[in-house]
Amino acid sequence: MQRRLARILCVAVVLMLAMPAGAQDKPRAGGELVFVVPSEPPSYDAHQEETFGVIHPMAPHYNTLLRVDPNDRTGTKPVGDLAESWTVSKDGLTYTFKIRRGVKFHDGSELTSRDVKASYDKILKPPAGVKSLRKEAYESVASVEAPDPGTFIVKLKYPEPSVLLNLSSPWNWIYKADLLAKDPHWYEKNVMGTGPFTFVEHVKGSHWIGKKNPNYWDKGKPYLDGYRAIFISASAAQVAAIRGERAMIQFRSFSPPERDQLVQALGNKIAVQESPWDCLNFVSMHHEKKPFDDKRVRRALSLALDRYEGSKALSRITLVKDVAGIQVPGTPYATPPAELEKLAGYGHDINANRAEAKRLLKEAGVPDGFSFVFKNRGIPHPYEPLGIWLISQWKQIGLNVRQEIIEASAYHPMLKRGDFEVAMDFQCGFIVEPDLDLPRFVSTSDANYGRHKDTVIDDLMHRQGRATDLEERKKILRQLEKRLLDEEAHVIWTLQWHRIVPHLAKVKGWTITPSHYLNNQLDAVWLTE
């Protein structure tokens, strides 16, 4: 008990020391940042990929039109990157961006709005045979134009309040128009950007190296001489690399026990930054399979969960923490706790919740001891602990649930086939924004694996996306949330993921956000020694 108390106190002290660098810290030039990446890039083209294995080693080579403010812990504030400034027309349909002049690609050629347009053309309307993973996110865009070298214009079909955040996507790297014109596949195997670091080498299974761009447009940056990303897939080996000071940081997350190991081993040499994470596990129930076609049964499964006690227990061992609604706590559209408690399964009286769950099951004709298979993804954190917890909760209302673990690579295909009754589902966003986080819950989405059909949710999703008044949009989102999680219980929210990034204390100038896809350009990062 004494050892555990000492460890908790040590973590608390380190967390206090881990606040982002303040104004009194003067960045120091020089040094190489060495960091761990648990995954490698399938290709080099961010427009067609979705893994942090692309973003973490490669983002320092590129700029985007806009970016999320690297000092904004909520991950919801757009700022200029290649865009120096912008204006919006009175009708909200035309966004005009002033493109920075004097920005050079790493081959010495100058960037113009033509390169920005060519990159967005590739994202919005990819040529035949070229994959674009995010073109559906820009349905509101009518056209993109480059009327002169310093101007880029985005015209919308209808006003959309999320457009600036959508244009801040960390995936929308700006490529060279001439290279795309010659070969739209060129960027799948090659690197050529305008970012703070130039490409040196990629040795598969080993490392990725970038060095300081001496001609970077943001004068004085980057501070680092270079960086080295080392690819390590095993969690224990990642922890060992930082504990042995062979690496300084891993930008995705570690689990609470891994954090505690590092704090205990390194003391004041380690700092810890933590944040709610725009990732979530939820339970999908196949609406075409009995008895899960009955909303009383789905609602009962949600009512059985003691989320508040679950949060206390699970946050000690895995990557979850907050009891949350459809948006990340602490961000603009998050549900206030008093409103959240009105939803099925979110009230604090667990005995009353479970009594209601049993009543609903009986009313729906589900016998005591009813059994079903819960399919879960074969990933240790947080899938396996969450799965064990869910089954223990459902047992409290008389259900007999068997868990079947599916190997990670086979899991997505299983969900797409609909080969399940009840299954663990998941989502990670790159920016906390309803238009980006919630489209999978509309009836027509390919990612609506439970196959619910609900025109009310479809309409609410459409309306919130076009609501330009903040309070009106919040009101519509609360209606959508109640419909999704309570009235129809189409899915069951578990607990919000929690991001934990321990790093050597000498790493400065980096601020954690709710997304492990953000803040990876490394332009402001520096080392104290």
Secondary structure, 3 states (H helix, E strand, C coil): CHHHHHHHHHHHHHHHHCCCCCCCCCCCCCCEEEEEECCCCCCCCHHHCCCHHHHHHHHHHCCCCEEECCCCCCCCCEEECCEEEEEECCCCCEEEEEECCCCECCCCCECCHHHHHHHHHHHHCCCCCCCCCCHHHHCCEEEEEEEECCEEEEEECCCCCCHHHHCCCCCCCCCCHHHHHHCCCHHHCCCCCCCCEEEEEEECCCEEEEEECCCCCCCCCCCCCEEEEEECCCHHHHHHHHHCCCCCEECCCCCHHHHHHHHHHHHHHEEEEEEEEEEEEEEEECCCCCCCCCHHHHHHHHHCCCHHHHHHHHCCCCCECCCCCCCCCCCCCCCCHHHHCCCCCCCCCHHHHHHHHHHHHHHCCCCCCCEEEEEEECCCCCHHHHHHHHHHHHHCCCCEEEEEEECHHHHHHHHHHCCCCEEEEEEECCCCCHHHHCHHHCCCCCCCCCCCCCHHHHHHHHHHHHCCCHHHHHHHHHHHHHHHHHHCCCEEEEEEEEEEEEEECCEECCCCCCCCCCCCCCCCCEECC
